[in-house]
Amino acid sequence: MNDVSQIKYKEKFIYHIVFDDGKNGDVDLSEYVGKGPIFEPFQNIEFFKHAIVEGGTISWPNGADIAPETLYNKISNNPVNADVPEARTD
């Protein structure tokens, strides 16, 4: 399993997330807003912006976090974040 090594808030409910293997991309976390009591504070965008990297994933001051494998899959399955093959020179 890969761990989150860096995060950077982008806009709205989007963070740019970097994993320890170099895989990275923008992840829209708006689907979690208001999804149960732990994510209720996400409705306040200022709270949402206060995420940190803790325990190998993104987490918030109230203890909310998202499994790193979920984030990794979101990046891997998002065509915008797909790895672009290097151009051949031969």
DSSP file (Angstrom, degrees, kcal/mol; ACC not computed):
  #  RESIDUE AA STRUCTURE BP1 BP2  ACC     N-H-->O    O-->H-N    N-H-->O    O-->H-N    TCO  KAPPA ALPHA  PHI   PSI    X-CA   Y-CA   Z-CA
    1    1 A M              0   0    0      0, 0.0     2,-0.3     0, 0.0    68,-0.0   0.000 360.0 360.0 360.0 141.9    0.0    0.0    0.0
    2    2 A N        -     0   0    0     66,-0.0     2,-0.3    17,-0.0    70,-0.1  -0.717 360.0-139.9 -97.3 146.5    1.2    3.5   -0.8
    3    3 A D        -     0   0    0     -2,-0.3    17,-2.5    54,-0.0     2,-0.3  -0.768  20.8-110.5-104.0 148.4    1.1    6.4    1.6
    4    4 A V  E     +A   19   0A   0     52,-2.9    15,-0.3    -2,-0.3    52,-0.2  -0.613  34.5 176.3 -70.8 131.2    0.2   10.0    1.0
    5    5 A S  E     +     0   0A   0     13,-3.2     2,-0.3     1,-0.3    14,-0.2   0.675  61.8  14.3-110.2 -25.9    3.4   12.1    1.3
    6    6 A Q  E     -A   18   0A   0     12,-1.8    12,-2.7    46,-0.1    -1,-0.3  -0.997  55.8-172.2-149.2 149.6    2.1   15.6    0.3
    7    7 A I  E     -A   17   0A   0     -2,-0.3     2,-0.3    10,-0.2    10,-0.2  -0.982   0.9-172.5-137.3 152.5   -1.1   17.4   -0.1
    8    8 A K  E     -A   16   0A   0      8,-1.9     8,-3.2    -2,-0.3     2,-0.2  -0.942  26.1-125.5-146.0 124.0   -1.9   20.9   -1.5
    9    9 A Y  E     +A   15   0A   0     -2,-0.3     6,-0.2     6,-0.2     3,-0.1  -0.474  31.4 173.3 -66.6 134.8   -5.3   22.5   -1.3
   10   10 A K  E     -     0   0A   0      4,-2.7     2,-0.3     1,-0.3     5,-0.2   0.813  49.7 -49.8-106.1 -67.6   -6.4   23.6   -4.8
   11   11 A E  E >  S-A   14   0A   0      3,-0.9     3,-3.2     0, 0.0    -1,-0.3  -0.971  96.5  -7.5-168.1 163.2  -10.0   24.9   -4.9
   12   12 A K  T 3  S-     0   0    0     -2,-0.3    -2,-0.0     1,-0.3    16,-0.0  -0.139 131.0 -23.5  41.6-115.7  -13.5   24.1   -3.7
   13   13 A F  T 3  S+     0   0    0     -4,-0.0    16,-3.4     2,-0.0     2,-0.5  -0.139 110.3 116.3-114.1  36.6  -13.2   20.5   -2.5
   14   14 A I  E <   -AB  11  28A   0     -3,-3.2    -4,-2.7    14,-0.2    -3,-0.9  -0.910  37.3-179.1-114.4 130.0  -10.1   19.6   -4.5
   15   15 A Y  E     -AB   9  27A   0     12,-2.0    12,-3.0    -2,-0.5     2,-0.6  -0.951  26.7-131.8-118.6 144.3   -6.7   18.6   -3.1
   16   16 A H  E     -AB   8  26A   0     -8,-3.2    -8,-1.9    -2,-0.4     2,-0.4  -0.871  32.9-163.2 -90.0 126.4   -3.6   17.8   -5.1
   17   17 A I  E     -AB   7  25A   0      8,-2.9     8,-1.8    -2,-0.6     2,-0.4  -0.937  11.8-164.7-120.8 133.6   -2.2   14.6   -3.5
   18   18 A V  E     -AB   6  24A   0    -12,-2.7   -13,-3.2    -2,-0.4   -12,-1.8  -0.963  10.0-151.8-117.9 131.9    1.2   13.1   -3.9
   19   19 A F  E >   -A    4   0A   0      4,-3.0     3,-2.2    -2,-0.4   -15,-0.2  -0.601  30.7-107.0 -98.7 163.2    2.0    9.5   -3.0
   20   20 A D  T 3  S+     0   0    0    -17,-2.5   -16,-0.1     1,-0.3    -1,-0.1   0.644 119.3  56.6 -65.3 -15.0    5.3    8.1   -1.8
   21   21 A D  T 3  S-     0   0    0    -18,-0.2    -1,-0.3     2,-0.2     3,-0.1   0.371 122.2-103.8 -95.6   5.0    5.8    6.3   -5.2
   22   22 A G  S <  S+     0   0    0     -3,-2.2    -2,-0.1     1,-0.4     2,-0.1   0.182  76.3 137.8  95.7 -17.0    5.4    9.6   -7.1
   23   23 A K        +     0   0    0     -5,-0.1    -4,-3.0    60,-0.0    -1,-0.4  -0.420  29.2 161.5 -61.1 135.5    1.9    9.0   -8.3
   24   24 A N  E     +B   18   0A   0     -6,-0.2     2,-0.3    57,-0.2    -6,-0.2  -0.985   9.7 135.6-154.7 161.5    0.0   12.2   -7.9
   25   25 A G  E     -B   17   0A   0     -8,-1.8    -8,-2.9    -2,-0.3     2,-0.4  -0.945  52.0 -70.0 171.5 172.6   -3.1   14.1   -9.1
   26   26 A D  E     -B   16   0A   0     -2,-0.3     2,-0.5   -10,-0.2   -10,-0.2  -0.690  41.6-163.5 -86.1 134.9   -6.0   16.2   -8.2
   27   27 A V  E     -B   15   0A   0    -12,-3.0   -12,-2.0    -2,-0.4     2,-0.7  -0.981  11.5-146.5-124.6 124.1   -8.8   14.6   -6.2
   28   28 A D  E     +B   14   0A   0     -2,-0.5     3,-0.3   -14,-0.2   -14,-0.2  -0.801  16.5 179.6 -88.2 117.1  -12.3   16.0   -5.8
   29   29 A L    >   +     0   0    0    -16,-3.4     3,-2.0    -2,-0.7     4,-0.4   0.149  45.4 115.0-104.6  17.3  -13.6   15.1   -2.3
   30   30 A S  G >   +     0   0    0      1,-0.3     3,-1.2   -17,-0.2    -1,-0.2   0.749  63.4  72.5 -61.6 -23.8  -16.9   16.8   -2.6
   31   31 A E  G 3  S+     0   0    0     -3,-0.3    -1,-0.3     1,-0.2    -2,-0.1   0.711  94.0  55.4 -64.8 -17.8  -18.7   13.4   -2.4
   32   32 A Y  G X  S+     0   0    0     -3,-2.0     3,-2.4     2,-0.1    -1,-0.2   0.623  75.8 118.5 -89.3 -13.8  -17.8   13.3    1.3
   33   33 A V  T <  S-     0   0    0     -3,-1.2     7,-0.2    -4,-0.4     3,-0.1  -0.349  95.2  -6.4 -60.2 120.4  -19.4   16.7    2.2
   34   34 A G  T 3  S+     0   0    0      5,-1.4     2,-1.6     1,-0.2    -1,-0.3   0.580  91.6 142.3  72.4  10.0  -22.1   16.0    4.7
   35   35 A K  S <  S-     0   0    0     -3,-2.4     4,-0.3     4,-0.2    -1,-0.2  -0.610  74.3 -33.3 -86.7  82.9  -21.7   12.2    4.4
   36   36 A G  S >> S-     0   0    0     -2,-1.6     3,-0.9     1,-0.2     4,-0.6  -0.025  88.4 -67.0  87.2 164.4  -22.2   11.2    8.0
   37   37 A P  G >4 S+     0   0    0      0, 0.0     3,-0.8     0, 0.0    -1,-0.2   0.824 127.6  59.3 -59.4 -36.2  -21.3   13.0   11.2
   38   38 A I  G 34 S+     0   0    0      1,-0.2    26,-0.2    -3,-0.1    -2,-0.1   0.822 112.6  39.2 -66.1 -29.6  -17.6   12.8   10.7
   39   39 A F  G X4 S+     0   0    0     -3,-0.9     3,-1.7    -4,-0.3    -5,-1.4   0.417  86.6  99.4 -99.4   0.6  -17.7   14.6    7.4
   40   40 A E  G X< S+     0   0    0     -3,-0.8     3,-1.8    -4,-0.6     4,-0.2   0.878  75.8  60.7 -53.8 -42.3  -20.4   17.2    8.5
   41   41 A P  G >  S+     0   0    0      0, 0.0     3,-2.1     0, 0.0     7,-0.3   0.701  83.5  81.0 -62.7 -16.7  -17.7   19.9    9.1
   42   42 A F  G <  S+     0   0    0     -3,-1.7     6,-0.2     1,-0.3    -2,-0.2   0.721  73.5  77.0 -61.2 -18.8  -16.6   19.7    5.5
   43   43 A Q  G <  S+     0   0    0     -3,-1.8     2,-0.8    -4,-0.3    -1,-0.3   0.752  83.8  70.6 -63.6 -21.6  -19.6   22.0    4.8
   44   44 A N  S X> S-     0   0    0     -3,-2.1     4,-2.0    -4,-0.2     3,-0.8  -0.867  76.5-158.8 -94.6 106.5  -17.4   24.8    6.1
   45   45 A I  H 3> S+     0   0    0     -2,-0.8     4,-1.9     1,-0.3    -1,-0.2   0.800  89.7  60.3 -59.9 -30.5  -14.8   25.2    3.4
   46   46 A E  H 34 S+     0   0    0      2,-0.2     4,-0.3     1,-0.2    -1,-0.3   0.896 106.8  46.4 -65.4 -38.4  -12.4   26.8    5.9
   47   47 A F  H X4 S+     0   0    0     -3,-0.8     3,-1.9    -6,-0.3    -2,-0.2   0.936 109.4  54.8 -64.2 -46.2  -12.4   23.7    8.0
   48   48 A F  H >< S+     0   0    0     -4,-2.0     3,-0.7    -7,-0.3    -2,-0.2   0.845 100.6  60.3 -56.4 -36.3  -11.9   21.5    4.8
   49   49 A K  T 3< S+     0   0    0     -4,-1.9    -1,-0.3     1,-0.2    -2,-0.2   0.606  88.3  76.5 -69.1 -11.5   -8.8   23.6    3.9
   50   50 A H  T <   +     0   0    0     -3,-1.9    -1,-0.2    -4,-0.3    -2,-0.1  -0.017  64.5 136.9 -94.9  31.5   -7.1   22.5    7.2
   51   51 A A    <   -     0   0    0     -3,-0.7     2,-0.3     9,-0.1     9,-0.2  -0.396  30.2-172.0 -72.9 154.2   -6.2   19.0    6.2
   52   52 A I  E     -C   59   0B   0      7,-2.6     7,-2.6    -2,-0.1     2,-0.6  -0.889  31.6-101.5-135.6 167.7   -2.8   17.5    7.0
   53   53 A V  E     +C   58   0B   0     -2,-0.3     2,-0.3     5,-0.2     5,-0.2  -0.861  53.6 156.6 -91.7 123.0   -0.9   14.4    6.1
   54   54 A E  E >   +C   57   0B   0      3,-2.7     3,-1.2    -2,-0.6   -50,-0.1  -0.975  60.2   1.0-150.4 131.6   -1.1   12.0    9.1
   55   55 A G  T 3  S-     0   0    0     -2,-0.3     3,-0.1     1,-0.2    -1,-0.0   0.781 129.3 -56.3  62.9  27.2   -0.7    8.2    9.3
   56   56 A G  T 3  S+     0   0    0      1,-0.3   -52,-2.9   -52,-0.2     2,-0.3   0.605 123.0  66.6  82.9  11.7    0.0    8.0    5.5
   57   57 A T  E <  S-C   54   0B   0     -3,-1.2    -3,-2.7   -54,-0.2     2,-0.4  -0.880  90.9 -78.4-148.5-178.4   -3.2    9.7    4.4
   58   58 A I  E     +C   53   0B   0      8,-0.5     8,-1.3    -2,-0.3     2,-0.3  -0.722  53.2 169.7 -87.4 135.1   -5.1   13.0    4.4
   59   59 A S  E     -CD  52  65B   0     -7,-2.6    -7,-2.6    -2,-0.4     6,-0.2  -0.950  23.2-137.6-145.0 164.7   -6.9   13.8    7.6
   60   60 A W    >   -     0   0    0      4,-2.5     3,-2.3    -2,-0.3    -9,-0.1  -0.782  35.6 -98.7-122.7 163.8   -8.7   16.7    9.3
   61   61 A P  T 3  S+     0   0    0      0, 0.0   -10,-0.0     0, 0.0    -1,-0.0   0.715 118.8  58.2 -57.7 -23.6   -8.6   18.1   12.9
   62   62 A N  T 3  S-     0   0    0    -24,-0.1     3,-0.1     2,-0.1   -23,-0.0   0.405 123.6 -99.3 -88.0   4.8  -11.8   16.3   13.9
   63   63 A G  S <  S+     0   0    0     -3,-2.3     2,-0.1     1,-0.3   -25,-0.1   0.364  75.6 143.7  95.8  -4.9  -10.3   12.9   13.1
   64   64 A A        +     0   0    0    -26,-0.2    -4,-2.5    -5,-0.0    -1,-0.3  -0.428  19.8 160.7 -65.9 141.1  -11.9   12.5    9.7
   65   65 A D  B     -D   59   0B   0     -6,-0.2     2,-0.4    -2,-0.1    -6,-0.2  -0.963  33.8-130.5-152.5 168.8   -9.7   10.8    7.1
   66   66 A I        -     0   0    0     -8,-1.3    -8,-0.5    -2,-0.3     5,-0.1  -0.992  37.6-102.2-127.2 132.1   -9.9    9.0    3.8
   67   67 A A    >>  -     0   0    0     -2,-0.4     4,-1.8     1,-0.1     3,-0.7  -0.216  25.3-132.7 -54.5 133.9   -8.2    5.7    3.2
   68   68 A P  H 3> S+     0   0    0      0, 0.0     4,-2.7     0, 0.0     5,-0.2   0.848 106.0  57.1 -59.8 -34.1   -5.1    6.1    1.1
   69   69 A E  H 3> S+     0   0    0      1,-0.2     4,-2.2     2,-0.2     5,-0.1   0.844 104.6  52.8 -67.3 -30.8   -6.0    3.2   -1.2
   70   70 A T  H <> S+     0   0    0     -3,-0.7     4,-2.1     2,-0.2    -1,-0.2   0.929 111.8  45.1 -66.1 -45.3   -9.3    5.1   -2.0
   71   71 A L  H  X S+     0   0    0     -4,-1.8     4,-2.1     2,-0.2    -2,-0.2   0.906 111.9  52.3 -64.0 -42.1   -7.3    8.2   -2.9
   72   72 A Y  H  X S+     0   0    0     -4,-2.7     4,-2.6     1,-0.2    -1,-0.2   0.913 110.3  48.4 -60.9 -43.7   -4.8    6.2   -4.9
   73   73 A N  H  X S+     0   0    0     -4,-2.2     4,-2.5     2,-0.2    -1,-0.2   0.882 107.8  55.0 -65.2 -38.2   -7.6    4.6   -6.9
   74   74 A K  H  X S+     0   0    0     -4,-2.1     4,-0.5     2,-0.2    -1,-0.2   0.909 112.4  43.3 -61.4 -41.4   -9.2    8.0   -7.5
   75   75 A I  H >< S+     0   0    0     -4,-2.1     3,-0.8     1,-0.2    -2,-0.2   0.924 115.2  48.8 -69.0 -44.1   -6.0    9.3   -9.0
   76   76 A S  H 3< S+     0   0    0     -4,-2.6    -2,-0.2     1,-0.2    -1,-0.2   0.836 114.6  44.7 -65.6 -33.8   -5.4    6.1  -11.0
   77   77 A N  H 3< S+     0   0    0     -4,-2.5    -1,-0.2    -5,-0.2    -2,-0.2   0.441  90.3  96.0 -93.3  -0.4   -8.9    6.0  -12.5
   78   78 A N    XX  -     0   0    0     -3,-0.8     3,-1.4    -4,-0.5     4,-0.5  -0.821  64.3-152.0 -93.7 115.9   -9.1    9.7  -13.4
   79   79 A P  G >4 S+     0   0    0      0, 0.0     3,-0.8     0, 0.0    -1,-0.1   0.800  96.0  60.6 -57.6 -29.4   -8.2   10.2  -17.0
   80   80 A V  G 34 S+     0   0    0      1,-0.2    -5,-0.1   -54,-0.1    -2,-0.0   0.841 110.2  41.7 -65.5 -31.2   -7.0   13.7  -16.2
   81   81 A N  G <4 S+     0   0    0     -3,-1.4    -1,-0.2    -6,-0.2   -57,-0.2   0.393  86.0 129.9 -95.6   1.7   -4.4   12.2  -13.9
   82   82 A A    <<  -     0   0    0     -3,-0.8     2,-0.2    -4,-0.5    -6,-0.1  -0.258  69.5-103.1 -60.6 141.9   -3.4    9.3  -16.1
   83   83 A D        -     0   0    0     -7,-0.1    -1,-0.1     1,-0.1    -2,-0.1  -0.472  33.1-135.5 -65.5 130.4    0.3    8.9  -16.6
   84   84 A V        -     0   0    0     -2,-0.2     3,-0.1    -3,-0.1    -1,-0.1  -0.790  21.6-121.4 -89.7 124.2    1.2   10.3  -20.1
   85   85 A P        -     0   0    0      0, 0.0     2,-0.1     0, 0.0     3,-0.1  -0.345  31.1-106.0 -65.4 145.5    3.6    7.9  -21.9
   86   86 A E        -     0   0    0      1,-0.1     2,-0.2    -2,-0.0     0, 0.0  -0.409  38.3-103.7 -69.3 146.1    6.9    9.4  -22.8
   87   87 A A        -     0   0    0     -2,-0.1     2,-0.3     1,-0.1    -1,-0.1  -0.459  34.1-122.3 -70.3 140.3    7.4   10.2  -26.5
   88   88 A R        -     0   0    0     -2,-0.2    -1,-0.1     1,-0.1     0, 0.0  -0.609  19.5-167.5 -82.7 144.8    9.6    7.8  -28.4
   89   89 A T              0   0    0     -2,-0.3    -1,-0.1     1,-0.1    -2,-0.0   0.332 360.0 360.0-113.2   5.3   12.6    9.2  -30.1
   90   90 A D              0   0    0      0, 0.0    -1,-0.1     0, 0.0    -2,-0.0   0.479 360.0 360.0 -96.4 360.0   13.6    6.2  -32.3
